[in-house]
Amino acid sequence: MGKPAFTPGPWYADRKGQVGPRSDADDQSNGMIVPIADVYGDNRHDDARLFAAAPELLEALEILTANVENAWPSLSNLGPLVNARAAIGKAKPDQAALAEEKGGA
């Protein structure tokens, strides 16, 4: 669970469908979203909120997966853990090899 290669969270979504971190610059942009994605389509508000939650969801999934595997190693090939490692591998390709070693994707 090292340093991410993506823009660190937390991310936020605005009413225009822009997603990204908030500026902490000491200027007039302080508090504004610095967009890393613009979301379009009929579901843009819901999709933008999901995108904005991605860094926290990834971190929670990594912690949960590690804790379950440490507490109950015999469960490491359980479907939900395999799926969790595969999802982590999508976000962090360097973790994909680890997922494969443990029986994932």
N, CA, C and O atoms as a printed pandas DataFrame, in Angstrom:
     atom_number atom_name residue_name chain_id  residue_number  x_coord  y_coord  z_coord
0              1         N          MET        A               1    0.840   -1.186    0.000
1              2        CA          MET        A               1    0.000    0.000    0.000
2              3         C          MET        A               1    0.880    1.243    0.000
3              4         O          MET        A               1    0.726    2.135    0.835
4              5         N          GLY        A               2    1.807    1.284   -0.955
5              6        CA          GLY        A               2    2.746    2.383   -1.037
6              7         C          GLY        A               2    2.121    3.635   -1.618
7              8         O          GLY        A               2    0.904    3.767   -1.743
8              9         N          LYS        A               3    3.018    4.553   -1.967
9             10        CA          LYS        A               3    2.592    5.837   -2.521
10            11         C          LYS        A               3    1.899    5.627   -3.864
11            12         O          LYS        A               3    2.426    4.930   -4.731
12            13         N          PRO        A               4    0.723    6.226   -4.041
13            14        CA          PRO        A               4   -0.008    6.012   -5.298
14            15         C          PRO        A               4    0.666    6.703   -6.477
15            16         O          PRO        A               4    1.326    7.729   -6.318
16            17         N          ALA        A               5    0.489    6.119   -7.670
17            18        CA          ALA        A               5    0.996    6.718   -8.891
18            19         C          ALA        A               5   -0.078    7.585   -9.536
19            20         O          ALA        A               5    0.080    8.045  -10.667
20            21         N          PHE        A               6   -1.164    7.803   -8.813
21            22        CA          PHE        A               6   -2.252    8.628   -9.320
22            23         C          PHE        A               6   -2.401    9.846   -8.418
23            24         O          PHE        A               6   -1.757    9.935   -7.373
24            25         N          THR        A               7   -3.244   10.772   -8.822
25            26        CA          THR        A               7   -3.487   11.966   -8.015
26            27         C          THR        A               7   -4.081   11.542   -6.680
27            28         O          THR        A               7   -5.146   10.926   -6.642
28            29         N          PRO        A               8   -3.398   11.870   -5.575
29            30        CA          PRO        A               8   -3.910   11.429   -4.277
30            31         C          PRO        A               8   -5.257   12.063   -3.939
31            32         O          PRO        A               8   -5.566   13.178   -4.358
32            33         N          GLY        A               9   -6.042   11.320   -3.173
33            34        CA          GLY        A               9   -7.333   11.832   -2.710
34            35         C          GLY        A               9   -7.137   12.694   -1.493
35            36         O          GLY        A               9   -6.000   12.885   -1.061
36            37         N          PRO        A              10   -8.176   13.213   -0.934
37            38        CA          PRO        A              10   -9.544   12.961   -1.383
38            39         C          PRO        A              10   -9.876   13.729   -2.654
39            40         O          PRO        A              10   -9.323   14.797   -2.917
40            41         N          TRP        A              11  -10.793   13.163   -3.438
41            42        CA          TRP        A              11  -11.317   13.809   -4.619
42            43         C          TRP        A              11  -12.745   14.254   -4.326
43            44         O          TRP        A              11  -13.417   13.716   -3.445
44            45         N          TYR        A              12  -13.178   15.226   -5.070
45            46        CA          TYR        A              12  -14.527   15.773   -4.914
46            47         C          TYR        A              12  -15.174   15.881   -6.285
47            48         O          TYR        A              12  -14.482   15.903   -7.303
48            49         N          ALA        A              13  -16.488   15.948   -6.315
49            50        CA          ALA        A              13  -17.242   16.119   -7.560
50            51         C          ALA        A              13  -18.074   17.387   -7.422
51            52         O          ALA        A              13  -18.647   17.661   -6.367
52            53         N          ASP        A              14  -18.129   18.154   -8.507
53            54        CA          ASP        A              14  -18.977   19.343   -8.466
54            55         C          ASP        A              14  -20.217   19.133   -9.327
55            56         O          ASP        A              14  -20.369   18.088   -9.959
56            57         N          ARG        A              15  -21.093   20.119   -9.349
57            58        CA          ARG        A              15  -22.368   19.977  -10.061
58            59         C          ARG        A              15  -22.196   19.948  -11.577
59            60         O          ARG        A              15  -23.123   19.574  -12.295
60            61         N          LYS        A              16  -21.014   20.340  -12.077
61            62        CA          LYS        A              16  -20.749   20.301  -13.516
62            63         C          LYS        A              16  -20.186   18.957  -13.966
63            64         O          LYS        A              16  -19.990   18.738  -15.161
64            65         N          GLY        A              17  -19.924   18.054  -13.019
65            66        CA          GLY        A              17  -19.368   16.755  -13.366
66            67         C          GLY        A              17  -17.855   16.730  -13.376
67            68         O          GLY        A              17  -17.261   15.786  -13.896
68            69         N          GLN        A              18  -17.214   17.749  -12.810
69            70        CA          GLN        A              18  -15.767   17.735  -12.702
70            71         C          GLN        A              18  -15.371   17.000  -11.427
71            72         O          GLN        A              18  -16.018   17.130  -10.388
72            73         N          VAL        A              19  -14.294   16.224  -11.530
73            74        CA          VAL        A              19  -13.813   15.431  -10.403
74            75         C          VAL        A              19  -12.342   15.737  -10.189
75            76         O          VAL        A              19  -11.576   15.858  -11.145
76            77         N          GLY        A              20  -11.957   15.861   -8.933
77            78        CA          GLY        A              20  -10.543   16.060   -8.610
78            79         C          GLY        A              20  -10.370   16.548   -7.194
79            80         O          GLY        A              20  -11.343   16.722   -6.460
80            81         N          PRO        A              21   -9.109   16.771   -6.806
81            82        CA          PRO        A              21   -8.850   17.287   -5.465
82            83         C          PRO        A              21   -9.208   18.770   -5.397
83            84         O          PRO        A              21   -9.344   19.438   -6.422
84            85         N          ARG        A              22   -9.354   19.264   -4.192
85            86        CA          ARG        A              22   -9.592   20.699   -4.006
86            87         C          ARG        A              22   -8.264   21.417   -3.905
87            88         O          ARG        A              22   -7.305   20.898   -3.334
88            89         N          SER        A              23   -8.216   22.605   -4.460
89            90        CA          SER        A              23   -7.014   23.427   -4.385
90            91         C          SER        A              23   -6.799   23.881   -2.955
91            92         O          SER        A              23   -7.732   24.277   -2.256
92            93         N          ASP        A              24   -5.545   23.812   -2.541
93            94        CA          ASP        A              24   -5.205   24.375   -1.237
94            95         C          ASP        A              24   -4.260   25.555   -1.411
95            96         O          ASP        A              24   -3.624   26.011   -0.460
96            97         N          ALA        A              25   -4.183   26.044   -2.662
97            98        CA          ALA        A              25   -3.334   27.203   -2.938
98            99         C          ALA        A              25   -3.854   28.423   -2.188
99           100         O          ALA        A              25   -5.060   28.612   -2.030
100          101         N          ASP        A              26   -2.940   29.219   -1.744
101          102        CA          ASP        A              26   -3.314   30.418   -0.990
102          103         C          ASP        A              26   -3.585   31.557   -1.975
103          104         O          ASP        A              26   -2.877   32.564   -2.000
104          105         N          ASP        A              27   -4.616   31.372   -2.771
105          106        CA          ASP        A              27   -5.022   32.384   -3.739
106          107         C          ASP        A              27   -6.530   32.268   -3.934
107          108         O          ASP        A              27   -7.203   31.621   -3.132
108          109         N          GLN        A              28   -7.064   32.877   -4.971
109          110        CA          GLN        A              28   -8.515   32.856   -5.149
110          111         C          GLN        A              28   -9.053   31.498   -5.575
111          112         O          GLN        A              28  -10.269   31.308   -5.602
112          113         N          SER        A              29   -8.175   30.538   -5.913
113          114        CA          SER        A              29   -8.649   29.195   -6.275
114          115         C          SER        A              29   -8.783   28.289   -5.055
115          116         O          SER        A              29   -9.228   27.149   -5.192
116          117         N          ASN        A              30   -8.418   28.753   -3.887
117          118        CA          ASN        A              30   -8.456   27.935   -2.674
118          119         C          ASN        A              30   -9.849   27.337   -2.485
119          120         O          ASN        A              30  -10.845   28.057   -2.414
120          121         N          GLY        A              31   -9.898   26.019   -2.407
121          122        CA          GLY        A              31  -11.172   25.324   -2.210
122          123         C          GLY        A              31  -11.854   24.886   -3.486
123          124         O          GLY        A              31  -12.810   24.113   -3.436
124          125         N          MET        A              32  -11.382   25.365   -4.641
125          126        CA          MET        A              32  -11.980   24.951   -5.916
126          127         C          MET        A              32  -11.445   23.577   -6.312
127          128         O          MET        A              32  -10.323   23.210   -5.962
128          129         N          ILE        A              33  -12.248   22.837   -7.033
129          130        CA          ILE        A              33  -11.810   21.542   -7.535
130          131         C          ILE        A              33  -10.809   21.762   -8.660
131          132         O          ILE        A              33  -11.031   22.565   -9.566
132          133         N          VAL        A              34   -9.697   21.027   -8.582
133          134        CA          VAL        A              34   -8.706   21.006   -9.649
134          135         C          VAL        A              34   -9.047   19.778  -10.486
135          136         O          VAL        A              34   -8.692   18.661  -10.111
136          137         N          PRO        A              35   -9.734   19.967  -11.620
137          138        CA          PRO        A              35  -10.278   18.811  -12.344
138          139         C          PRO        A              35   -9.214   17.875  -12.897
139          140         O          PRO        A              35   -8.239   18.303  -13.514
140          141         N          ILE        A              36   -9.427   16.595  -12.659
141          142        CA          ILE        A              36   -8.627   15.558  -13.300
142          143         C          ILE        A              36   -9.510   14.749  -14.248
143          144         O          ILE        A              36   -9.017   13.952  -15.045
144          145         N          ALA        A              37  -10.834   14.967  -14.148
145          146        CA          ALA        A              37  -11.780   14.290  -15.041
146          147         C          ALA        A              37  -13.034   15.142  -15.190
147          148         O          ALA        A              37  -13.494   15.768  -14.236
148          149         N          ASP        A              38  -13.568   15.153  -16.385
149          150        CA          ASP        A              38  -14.871   15.758  -16.657
150          151         C          ASP        A              38  -15.797   14.622  -17.055
151          152         O          ASP        A              38  -15.500   13.862  -17.977
152          153         N          VAL        A              39  -16.915   14.510  -16.360
153          154        CA          VAL        A              39  -17.843   13.414  -16.587
154          155         C          VAL        A              39  -19.051   13.928  -17.356
155          156         O          VAL        A              39  -19.613   14.972  -17.021
156          157         N          TYR        A              40  -19.448   13.190  -18.390
157          158        CA          TYR        A              40  -20.575   13.587  -19.227
158          159         C          TYR        A              40  -21.614   12.473  -19.245
159          160         O          TYR        A              40  -21.348   11.359  -18.794
160          161         N          GLY        A              41  -22.779   12.774  -19.759
161          162        CA          GLY        A              41  -23.829   11.782  -19.926
162          163         C          GLY        A              41  -24.965   11.970  -18.942
163          164         O          GLY        A              41  -24.908   12.810  -18.043
164          165         N          ASP        A              42  -25.995   11.170  -19.135
165          166        CA          ASP        A              42  -27.200   11.274  -18.308
166          167         C          ASP        A              42  -26.934   10.997  -16.833
167          168         O          ASP        A              42  -27.619   11.544  -15.968
168          169         N          ASN        A              43  -25.952   10.156  -16.539
169          170        CA          ASN        A              43  -25.662    9.778  -15.155
170          171         C          ASN        A              43  -24.426   10.493  -14.609
171          172         O          ASN        A              43  -23.792   10.003  -13.675
172          173         N          ARG        A              44  -24.081   11.647  -15.183
173          174        CA          ARG        A              44  -22.812   12.285  -14.835
174          175         C          ARG        A              44  -22.670   12.614  -13.357
175          176         O          ARG        A              44  -21.568   12.516  -12.818
176          177         N          HIS        A              45  -23.742   12.997  -12.688
177          178        CA          HIS        A              45  -23.627   13.356  -11.271
178          179         C          HIS        A              45  -23.314   12.123  -10.420
179          180         O          HIS        A              45  -22.443   12.170   -9.551
180          181         N          ASP        A              46  -24.022   11.028  -10.671
181          182        CA          ASP        A              46  -23.755    9.795   -9.940
182          183         C          ASP        A              46  -22.382    9.231  -10.293
183          184         O          ASP        A              46  -21.645    8.780   -9.416
184          185         N          ASP        A              47  -22.044    9.257  -11.585
185          186        CA          ASP        A              47  -20.736    8.756  -12.014
186          187         C          ASP        A              47  -19.617    9.594  -11.404
187          188         O          ASP        A              47  -18.609    9.046  -10.957
188          189         N          ALA        A              48  -19.783   10.909  -11.382
189          190        CA          ALA        A              48  -18.761   11.794  -10.814
190          191         C          ALA        A              48  -18.560   11.501   -9.330
191          192         O          ALA        A              48  -17.427   11.499   -8.849
192          193         N          ARG        A              49  -19.650   11.254   -8.597
193          194        CA          ARG        A              49  -19.512   10.921   -7.170
194          195         C          ARG        A              49  -18.770    9.601   -6.987
195          196         O          ARG        A              49  -17.957    9.466   -6.072
196          197         N          LEU        A              50  -19.048    8.618   -7.861
197          198        CA          LEU        A              50  -18.345    7.347   -7.783
198          199         C          LEU        A              50  -16.852    7.542   -8.068
199          200         O          LEU        A              50  -16.007    7.002   -7.354
200          201         N          PHE        A              51  -16.533    8.308   -9.103
201          202        CA          PHE        A              51  -15.127    8.591   -9.409
202          203         C          PHE        A              51  -14.458    9.278   -8.221
203          204         O          PHE        A              51  -13.334    8.937   -7.852
204          205         N          ALA        A              52  -15.148   10.238   -7.628
205          206        CA          ALA        A              52  -14.577   10.995   -6.515
206          207         C          ALA        A              52  -14.297   10.086   -5.317
207          208         O          ALA        A              52  -13.373   10.349   -4.548
208          209         N          ALA        A              53  -15.070    9.042   -5.155
209          210        CA          ALA        A              53  -14.878    8.118   -4.036
210          211         C          ALA        A              53  -13.751    7.113   -4.292
211          212         O          ALA        A              53  -13.339    6.411   -3.368
212          213         N          ALA        A              54  -13.252    7.032   -5.514
213          214        CA          ALA        A              54  -12.291    5.988   -5.883
214          215         C          ALA        A              54  -11.067    5.898   -4.976
215          216         O          ALA        A              54  -10.738    4.791   -4.550
216          217         N          PRO        A              55  -10.375    6.984   -4.655
217          218        CA          PRO        A              55   -9.188    6.819   -3.803
218          219         C          PRO        A              55   -9.502    6.227   -2.432
219          220         O          PRO        A              55   -8.761    5.377   -1.939
220          221         N          GLU        A              56  -10.593    6.668   -1.819
221          222        CA          GLU        A              56  -10.965    6.133   -0.508
222          223         C          GLU        A              56  -11.436    4.681   -0.613
223          224         O          GLU        A              56  -11.141    3.866    0.262
224          225         N          LEU        A              57  -12.166    4.360   -1.679
225          226        CA          LEU        A              57  -12.607    2.980   -1.879
226          227         C          LEU        A              57  -11.416    2.039   -2.082
227          228         O          LEU        A              57  -11.389    0.935   -1.537
228          229         N          LEU        A              58  -10.444    2.479   -2.861
229          230        CA          LEU        A              58   -9.252    1.672   -3.095
230          231         C          LEU        A              58   -8.497    1.434   -1.791
231          232         O          LEU        A              58   -8.110    0.306   -1.487
232          233         N          GLU        A              59   -8.294    2.489   -1.034
233          234        CA          GLU        A              59   -7.576    2.350    0.235
234          235         C          GLU        A              59   -8.322    1.413    1.189
235          236         O          GLU        A              59   -7.708    0.560    1.829
236          237         N          ALA        A              60   -9.632    1.570    1.282
237          238        CA          ALA        A              60  -10.426    0.717    2.167
238          239         C          ALA        A              60  -10.360   -0.740    1.713
239          240         O          ALA        A              60  -10.251   -1.642    2.543
240          241         N          LEU        A              61  -10.426   -0.975    0.406
241          242        CA          LEU        A              61  -10.371   -2.340   -0.112
242          243         C          LEU        A              61   -9.011   -2.974    0.164
243          244         O          LEU        A              61   -8.934   -4.151    0.518
244          245         N          GLU        A              62   -7.950   -2.207    0.005
245          246        CA          GLU        A              62   -6.610   -2.727    0.305
246          247         C          GLU        A              62   -6.482   -3.104    1.778
247          248         O          GLU        A              62   -5.968   -4.175    2.103
248          249         N          ILE        A              63   -6.942   -2.238    2.661
249          250        CA          ILE        A              63   -6.853   -2.495    4.102
250          251         C          ILE        A              63   -7.707   -3.699    4.478
251          252         O          ILE        A              63   -7.249   -4.586    5.198
252          253         N          LEU        A              64   -8.928   -3.732    4.001
253          254        CA          LEU        A              64   -9.840   -4.829    4.317
254          255         C          LEU        A              64   -9.292   -6.165    3.824
255          256         O          LEU        A              64   -9.297   -7.155    4.555
256          257         N          THR        A              65   -8.823   -6.182    2.587
257          258        CA          THR        A              65   -8.274   -7.411    2.012
258          259         C          THR        A              65   -7.068   -7.897    2.816
259          260         O          THR        A              65   -6.975   -9.078    3.148
260          261         N          ALA        A              66   -6.148   -6.988    3.126
261          262        CA          ALA        A              66   -4.955   -7.363    3.894
262          263         C          ALA        A              66   -5.330   -7.878    5.279
263          264         O          ALA        A              66   -4.771   -8.871    5.743
264          265         N          ASN        A              67   -6.264   -7.216    5.936
265          266        CA          ASN        A              67   -6.663   -7.638    7.279
266          267         C          ASN        A              67   -7.323   -9.014    7.272
267          268         O          ASN        A              67   -7.038   -9.845    8.134
268          269         N          VAL        A              68   -8.204   -9.255    6.304
269          270        CA          VAL        A              68   -8.872  -10.561    6.226
270          271         C          VAL        A              68   -7.845  -11.651    5.926
271          272         O          VAL        A              68   -7.863  -12.713    6.548
272          273         N          GLU        A              69   -6.952  -11.386    4.975
273          274        CA          GLU        A              69   -5.959  -12.399    4.612
274          275         C          GLU        A              69   -4.986  -12.670    5.758
275          276         O          GLU        A              69   -4.548  -13.806    5.936
276          277         N          ASN        A              70   -4.642  -11.642    6.535
277          278        CA          ASN        A              70   -3.754  -11.845    7.677
278          279         C          ASN        A              70   -4.458  -12.617    8.793
279          280         O          ASN        A              70   -3.847  -13.473    9.434
280          281         N          ALA        A              71   -5.708  -12.326    9.023
281          282        CA          ALA        A              71   -6.449  -12.988   10.102
282          283         C          ALA        A              71   -6.873  -14.403    9.721
283          284         O          ALA        A              71   -6.871  -15.300   10.565
284          285         N          TRP        A              72   -7.237  -14.607    8.450
285          286        CA          TRP        A              72   -7.735  -15.908    7.993
286          287         C          TRP        A              72   -7.069  -16.284    6.663
287          288         O          TRP        A              72   -7.713  -16.215    5.616
288          289         N          PRO        A              73   -5.806  -16.676    6.689
289          290        CA          PRO        A              73   -5.094  -17.001    5.441
290          291         C          PRO        A              73   -5.799  -18.055    4.587
291          292         O          PRO        A              73   -5.665  -18.050    3.363
292          293         N          SER        A              74   -6.534  -18.938    5.211
293          294        CA          SER        A              74   -7.212  -19.984    4.446
294          295         C          SER        A              74   -8.312  -19.440    3.539
295          296         O          SER        A              74   -8.798  -20.143    2.653
296          297         N          LEU        A              75   -8.700  -18.196    3.762
297          298        CA          LEU        A              75   -9.762  -17.595    2.937
298          299         C          LEU        A              75   -9.226  -16.877    1.702
299          300         O          LEU        A              75  -10.014  -16.307    0.948
300          301         N          SER        A              76   -7.923  -16.885    1.471
301          302        CA          SER        A              76   -7.355  -16.060    0.404
302          303         C          SER        A              76   -7.843  -16.426   -0.998
303          304         O          SER        A              76   -7.739  -15.608   -1.912
304          305         N          ASN        A              77   -8.375  -17.641   -1.189
305          306        CA          ASN        A              77   -8.929  -18.012   -2.500
306          307         C          ASN        A              77  -10.438  -17.875   -2.565
307          308         O          ASN        A              77  -11.065  -18.307   -3.532
308          309         N          LEU        A              78  -11.017  -17.282   -1.548
309          310        CA          LEU        A              78  -12.462  -17.032   -1.520
310          311         C          LEU        A              78  -12.819  -16.017   -2.607
311          312         O          LEU        A              78  -12.109  -15.029   -2.796
312          313         N          GLY        A              79  -13.902  -16.260   -3.307
313          314        CA          GLY        A              79  -14.308  -15.420   -4.439
314          315         C          GLY        A              79  -14.244  -13.919   -4.196
315          316         O          GLY        A              79  -13.636  -13.207   -4.994
316          317         N          PRO        A              80  -14.851  -13.406   -3.120
317          318        CA          PRO        A              80  -14.805  -11.956   -2.905
318          319         C          PRO        A              80  -13.384  -11.411   -2.723
319          320         O          PRO        A              80  -13.097  -10.291   -3.145
320          321         N          LEU        A              81  -12.488  -12.192   -2.097
321          322        CA          LEU        A              81  -11.109  -11.726   -1.946
322          323         C          LEU        A              81  -10.371  -11.760   -3.276
323          324         O          LEU        A              81   -9.568  -10.873   -3.566
324          325         N          VAL        A              82  -10.638  -12.773   -4.079
325          326        CA          VAL        A              82  -10.052  -12.849   -5.418
326          327         C          VAL        A              82  -10.522  -11.650   -6.243
327          328         O          VAL        A              82   -9.726  -11.020   -6.940
328          329         N          ASN        A              83  -11.813  -11.340   -6.162
329          330        CA          ASN        A              83  -12.370  -10.187   -6.887
330          331         C          ASN        A              83  -11.781   -8.881   -6.371
331          332         O          ASN        A              83  -11.511   -7.969   -7.152
332          333         N          ALA        A              84  -11.583   -8.788   -5.065
333          334        CA          ALA        A              84  -11.011   -7.574   -4.480
334          335         C          ALA        A              84   -9.587   -7.363   -4.975
335          336         O          ALA        A              84   -9.214   -6.248   -5.341
336          337         N          ARG        A              85   -8.789   -8.429   -4.988
337          338        CA          ARG        A              85   -7.412   -8.300   -5.486
338          339         C          ARG        A              85   -7.399   -7.941   -6.970
339          340         O          ARG        A              85   -6.537   -7.181   -7.411
340          341         N          ALA        A              86   -8.338   -8.475   -7.742
341          342        CA          ALA        A              86   -8.419   -8.141   -9.166
342          343         C          ALA        A              86   -8.771   -6.662   -9.355
343          344         O          ALA        A              86   -8.219   -5.995  -10.230
344          345         N          ALA        A              87   -9.691   -6.158   -8.529
345          346        CA          ALA        A              87  -10.063   -4.742   -8.613
346          347         C          ALA        A              87   -8.879   -3.856   -8.236
347          348         O          ALA        A              87   -8.643   -2.832   -8.877
348          349         N          ILE        A              88   -8.145   -4.238   -7.213
349          350        CA          ILE        A              88   -6.950   -3.486   -6.826
350          351         C          ILE        A              88   -5.945   -3.512   -7.965
351          352         O          ILE        A              88   -5.299   -2.505   -8.256
352          353         N          GLY        A              89   -5.814   -4.678   -8.617
353          354        CA          GLY        A              89   -4.900   -4.795   -9.751
354          355         C          GLY        A              89   -5.271   -3.908  -10.924
355          356         O          GLY        A              89   -4.392   -3.464  -11.663
356          357         N          LYS        A              90   -6.566   -3.640  -11.111
357          358        CA          LYS        A              90   -6.993   -2.719  -12.173
358          359         C          LYS        A              90   -6.523   -1.300  -11.868
359          360         O          LYS        A              90   -6.116   -0.562  -12.765
360          361         N          ALA        A              91   -6.586   -0.932  -10.596
361          362        CA          ALA        A              91   -6.188    0.415  -10.193
362          363         C          ALA        A              91   -4.678    0.540  -10.041
363          364         O          ALA        A              91   -4.108    1.608  -10.262
364          365         N          LYS        A              92   -4.045   -0.546   -9.668
365          366        CA          LYS        A              92   -2.600   -0.563   -9.422
366          367         C          LYS        A              92   -2.011   -1.765  -10.144
367          368         O          LYS        A              92   -1.885   -2.836   -9.550
368          369         N          PRO        A              93   -1.648   -1.610  -11.412
369          370        CA          PRO        A              93   -1.161   -2.759  -12.180
370          371         C          PRO        A              93    0.006   -3.481  -11.519
371          372         O          PRO        A              93    0.175   -4.684  -11.722
372          373         N          ASP        A              94    0.819   -2.769  -10.726
373          374        CA          ASP        A              94    1.925   -3.433  -10.036
374          375         C          ASP        A              94    1.429   -4.429   -9.004
375          376         O          ASP        A              94    2.180   -5.316   -8.598
376          377         N          GLN        A              95    0.180   -4.304   -8.570
377          378        CA          GLN        A              95   -0.420   -5.241   -7.630
378          379         C          GLN        A              95   -1.050   -6.443   -8.328
379          380         O          GLN        A              95   -1.409   -7.419   -7.671
380          381         N          ALA        A              96   -1.187   -6.383   -9.657
381          382        CA          ALA        A              96   -1.835   -7.465  -10.387
382          383         C          ALA        A              96   -1.050   -8.767  -10.260
383          384         O          ALA        A              96   -1.642   -9.840  -10.140
384          385         N          ALA        A              97    0.269   -8.678  -10.284
385          386        CA          ALA        A              97    1.089   -9.889  -10.156
386          387         C          ALA        A              97    0.857  -10.540   -8.798
387          388         O          ALA        A              97    0.784  -11.764   -8.700
388          389         N          LEU        A              98    0.743   -9.733   -7.761
389          390        CA          LEU        A              98    0.465  -10.263   -6.426
390          391         C          LEU        A              98   -0.892  -10.964   -6.399
391          392         O          LEU        A              98   -1.036  -12.022   -5.785
392          393         N          ALA        A              99   -1.880  -10.376   -7.063
393          394        CA          ALA        A              99   -3.205  -10.984   -7.119
394          395         C          ALA        A              99   -3.146  -12.338   -7.819
395          396         O          ALA        A              99   -3.798  -13.289   -7.387
396          397         N          GLU        A             100   -2.373  -12.431   -8.891
397          398        CA          GLU        A             100   -2.249  -13.695   -9.614
398          399         C          GLU        A             100   -1.560  -14.753   -8.765
399          400         O          GLU        A             100   -1.947  -15.921   -8.787
400          401         N          GLU        A             101   -0.531  -14.341   -8.012
401          402        CA          GLU        A             101    0.169  -15.276   -7.141
402          403         C          GLU        A             101   -0.755  -15.876   -6.097
403          404         O          GLU        A             101   -0.595  -17.032   -5.704
404          405         N          LYS        A             102   -1.727  -15.082   -5.647
405          406        CA          LYS        A             102   -2.629  -15.538   -4.591
406          407         C          LYS        A             102   -3.897  -16.171   -5.163
407          408         O          LYS        A             102   -4.830  -16.467   -4.415
408          409         N          GLY        A             103   -3.940  -16.380   -6.473
409          410        CA          GLY        A             103   -5.091  -17.058   -7.057
410          411         C          GLY        A             103   -6.112  -16.130   -7.660
411          412         O          GLY        A             103   -7.230  -16.561   -7.941
412          413         N          GLY        A             104   -5.773  -14.868   -7.872
413          414        CA          GLY        A             104   -6.726  -13.899   -8.435
414          415         C          GLY        A             104   -6.651  -13.840   -9.925
415          416         O          GLY        A             104   -6.175  -14.763  -10.587
416          417         N          ALA        A             105   -7.142  -12.712  -10.456
417          418        CA          ALA        A             105   -7.288  -12.427  -11.879
418          419         C          ALA        A             105   -6.290  -13.075  -12.727
419          420         O          ALA        A             105   -6.314  -12.907  -13.946
